[in-house]
Amino acid sequence: MSAAVEIVNLTRRFAAATACDGLSWSAPAGSITIVLGPNGAGKTTSVECAVGLQRPDDGTVRVLGTDPWLAPPEHRASVGVMLQAGGLPNGSKPLRLLNHLASFYAEPADVGALAARLGIDAFAGTTVRRLSGGQKQRVALAAALIGRPRVVFLDEPTAGLDPHGRLDVYDLLKDEQARGATLVVTTHSFEEAATLATHLVVLADGRTAAEGTPEDVVGSNSLERVYFDLTRKGRR
């Protein structure tokens, strides 16, 4: 299977700190790739390089065969992004915002159907600044999916959601994969990884500790045990 996302020997430094230390991982086309790792492992930094928000100090990053740092508008239209910071305009109301975003795409998703599926219609008249953390997560996820992107990067998409909300998101992401999208999801949740992953990446201290199918990485062991063994070995 070809890679929709390919990161090779990525290095990214911030003053005295090295966030990514020659790490390499990929996301096969059509996969749900889960990226696991403790805080400071390089998850967010590598994703921000993959969406063109940061420029690597060394190594290569390709998304759909394109360098995201130099990507043209046509490429950016095929990539959906949900980052931890959110980036939602506080004065906007959810449906107005989603309809505005949909207007930028040639073939967007159905705003009403997507909002209903994520429960956004229940708080559609409330401004973003007054939404709860979980409600903002739902709007940010809808914003990432509204353009029906070929590749979607989701940084901890279920943070702040209740158990029912997490299950709704899991079902939606599986449906996105079924329509042919490639999803890259960073998470701290073993449940999320076990439920969603068709491809698994474990990072530790800015390096790749393991990568492969969940069966290849975990084998007959529990994901929690393998994760803690791998991340412990990754510490220097």
C-alpha positions as CSV (number, residue, x, y, z in Angstrom):
1,M,0.0,0.0,0.0
2,S,1.4,3.4,-1.0
3,A,2.0,6.1,1.7
4,A,-0.2,9.1,1.8
5,V,2.1,10.6,4.4
6,E,5.8,9.9,4.6
7,I,8.2,11.4,7.1
8,V,11.9,10.4,6.8
9,N,14.6,11.4,9.3
10,L,12.8,14.4,10.5
11,T,14.7,16.7,12.8
12,R,13.2,19.8,14.5
13,R,15.0,21.8,17.1
14,F,13.9,24.6,19.4
15,A,16.8,26.4,21.0
16,A,18.4,23.7,23.2
17,A,15.5,21.3,22.9
18,T,15.1,18.7,20.1
19,A,11.5,17.9,19.5
20,C,12.1,15.4,16.6
21,D,15.4,13.6,16.5
22,G,15.6,11.9,13.1
23,L,12.2,10.2,13.4
24,S,10.6,8.4,10.5
25,W,7.0,7.2,10.1
26,S,4.4,6.9,7.4
27,A,0.6,6.7,7.0
28,P,-0.5,4.2,4.3
29,A,-3.2,5.5,2.0
30,G,-6.6,4.7,3.2
31,S,-5.4,3.9,6.7
32,I,-6.3,5.2,10.2
33,T,-2.8,5.7,11.5
34,I,-2.7,6.2,15.2
35,V,0.4,8.1,16.6
36,L,1.0,7.3,20.3
37,G,3.6,8.7,22.6
38,P,4.1,10.5,25.9
39,N,4.2,14.3,26.1
40,G,7.4,15.6,24.3
41,A,7.6,12.5,22.1
42,G,7.4,14.5,18.9
43,K,3.8,13.8,18.0
44,T,2.5,17.4,17.6
45,T,5.7,18.7,16.1
46,S,5.8,16.0,13.4
47,V,2.1,16.6,12.5
48,E,2.7,20.4,12.3
49,C,5.5,19.7,9.9
50,A,3.2,17.5,7.9
51,V,0.6,20.2,7.6
52,G,3.1,22.9,6.7
53,L,2.9,24.9,10.0
54,Q,6.6,24.2,10.8
55,R,9.6,23.7,8.6
56,P,11.9,20.8,9.4
57,D,15.6,21.5,10.2
58,D,16.5,18.3,8.4
59,G,14.8,15.3,6.8
60,T,11.9,15.2,4.4
61,V,8.1,15.3,4.8
62,R,5.7,14.4,2.0
63,V,1.9,14.4,2.0
64,L,0.3,13.1,-1.1
65,G,3.7,13.4,-2.7
66,T,4.0,17.1,-1.9
67,D,6.3,19.0,0.4
68,P,3.7,20.7,2.7
69,W,5.9,23.6,3.5
70,L,5.8,24.7,-0.2
71,A,2.4,23.3,-1.0
72,P,0.1,25.2,-3.4
73,P,-3.6,25.9,-2.6
74,E,-4.8,22.8,-4.5
75,H,-2.8,20.6,-2.1
76,R,-4.0,22.4,1.0
77,A,-7.6,21.9,-0.1
78,S,-7.1,18.2,0.0
79,V,-5.8,18.1,3.6
80,G,-8.0,18.6,6.7
81,V,-6.4,19.6,10.0
82,M,-7.6,19.7,13.6
83,L,-4.9,20.9,16.0
84,Q,-5.0,21.0,19.8
85,A,-5.1,24.8,19.8
86,G,-8.4,24.7,17.9
87,G,-8.1,28.1,16.1
88,L,-11.8,28.7,16.0
89,P,-12.9,32.3,15.8
90,N,-14.5,33.1,19.2
91,G,-17.2,35.4,17.8
92,S,-18.6,33.0,15.3
93,K,-21.6,30.6,15.7
94,P,-20.9,27.0,14.7
95,L,-23.2,26.6,11.7
96,R,-22.4,30.0,10.3
97,L,-18.7,29.1,10.6
98,L,-19.1,25.7,8.9
99,N,-21.1,27.1,6.1
100,H,-18.5,29.7,5.5
101,L,-15.7,27.1,5.4
102,A,-17.8,24.9,3.1
103,S,-18.0,27.8,0.6
104,F,-14.2,27.5,0.0
105,Y,-14.5,23.9,-1.4
106,A,-15.7,22.6,-4.7
107,E,-17.5,19.6,-3.2
108,P,-17.9,20.1,0.5
109,A,-19.7,17.8,2.9
110,D,-23.3,18.4,3.7
111,V,-23.0,20.9,6.6
112,G,-26.4,20.1,8.1
113,A,-25.8,16.4,8.1
114,L,-22.3,16.7,9.5
115,A,-23.5,19.1,12.2
116,A,-26.4,16.8,13.2
117,R,-24.1,13.8,13.3
118,L,-21.8,15.6,15.8
119,G,-24.6,17.1,17.8
120,I,-23.6,20.6,16.8
121,D,-27.2,21.6,15.9
122,A,-28.0,21.4,19.6
123,F,-25.8,24.5,20.3
124,A,-25.8,26.1,16.8
125,G,-26.9,29.4,18.2
126,T,-24.1,29.8,20.8
127,T,-20.9,31.6,20.0
128,V,-17.7,29.7,20.0
129,R,-16.4,31.6,23.1
130,R,-19.3,30.2,25.1
131,L,-19.0,26.6,24.1
132,S,-17.7,23.9,26.4
133,G,-14.4,22.2,25.6
134,G,-16.2,19.2,24.2
135,Q,-18.5,21.3,22.1
136,K,-15.5,23.2,20.6
137,Q,-13.9,19.8,19.8
138,R,-16.9,18.8,17.8
139,V,-16.9,22.0,15.8
140,A,-13.1,21.8,15.2
141,L,-13.6,18.2,14.0
142,A,-16.4,19.2,11.6
143,A,-14.2,22.1,10.3
144,A,-11.4,19.6,9.5
145,L,-13.8,17.3,7.6
146,I,-16.0,19.8,5.9
147,G,-14.0,19.9,2.7
148,R,-14.0,16.1,2.3
149,P,-10.2,15.9,2.4
150,R,-8.1,13.1,1.1
151,V,-5.9,13.2,4.2
152,V,-7.0,14.3,7.7
153,F,-4.7,15.2,10.6
154,L,-6.4,15.0,14.0
155,D,-4.5,16.0,17.1
156,E,-6.3,14.3,20.1
157,P,-9.8,14.7,18.5
158,T,-11.7,13.2,21.4
159,A,-10.1,15.2,24.2
160,G,-12.8,16.6,26.5
161,L,-15.6,14.4,25.0
162,D,-17.8,12.2,27.2
163,P,-17.9,8.4,26.4
164,H,-21.0,8.7,24.2
165,G,-19.3,11.6,22.2
166,R,-16.2,9.5,21.8
167,L,-18.1,6.6,20.3
168,D,-19.8,9.0,17.9
169,V,-16.5,10.3,16.7
170,Y,-15.1,6.8,16.3
171,D,-18.0,5.9,14.0
172,L,-17.5,9.1,12.0
173,L,-13.8,8.5,11.5
174,K,-14.4,4.9,10.4
175,D,-16.9,6.2,7.8
176,E,-14.3,8.8,6.6
177,Q,-11.9,5.9,6.1
178,A,-14.5,4.0,4.2
179,R,-15.0,6.8,1.7
180,G,-11.2,6.6,1.0
181,A,-9.7,9.2,3.3
182,T,-6.4,8.7,5.1
183,L,-6.6,9.7,8.8
184,V,-3.6,10.5,11.1
185,V,-4.7,10.6,14.7
186,T,-2.5,11.5,17.7
187,T,-3.8,10.3,21.0
188,H,-2.9,9.3,24.6
189,S,-5.9,6.9,24.6
190,F,-5.2,3.2,24.4
191,E,-8.9,2.6,23.9
192,E,-8.8,5.0,20.9
193,A,-5.8,3.3,19.4
194,A,-7.2,-0.2,19.9
195,T,-10.6,0.8,18.4
196,L,-9.4,2.8,15.4
197,A,-5.9,1.9,14.3
198,T,-5.2,0.0,11.1
199,H,-1.6,1.3,11.3
200,L,0.2,2.2,14.6
201,V,3.2,4.5,15.3
202,V,4.8,4.8,18.7
203,L,7.1,7.7,19.4
204,A,9.5,8.3,22.3
205,D,11.9,11.2,22.9
206,G,11.6,12.4,19.3
207,R,12.3,9.1,17.8
208,T,10.2,6.2,16.3
209,A,10.0,3.4,18.8
210,A,7.8,1.1,16.7
211,E,5.7,1.2,13.6
212,G,3.4,-1.3,11.8
213,T,0.0,-2.9,11.9
214,P,-1.4,-3.2,15.5
215,E,-0.8,-6.9,15.2
216,D,2.9,-6.5,14.2
217,V,3.5,-3.9,17.0
218,V,1.5,-5.5,19.8
219,G,1.5,-9.2,18.9
220,S,-0.2,-11.2,21.7
221,N,0.5,-8.7,24.4
222,S,-1.6,-5.8,25.6
223,L,-1.2,-2.4,23.9
224,E,-0.5,-0.8,27.3
225,R,2.3,-3.1,28.2
226,V,4.0,-2.8,24.8
227,Y,3.6,1.0,24.8
228,F,5.2,1.4,28.2
229,D,8.0,-1.0,27.3
230,L,8.7,0.9,24.1
231,T,8.6,4.4,25.5
232,R,10.7,3.4,28.5
233,K,13.4,2.1,26.2
234,G,13.2,5.3,24.2
235,R,14.4,7.4,27.1
236,R,18.0,8.4,27.1
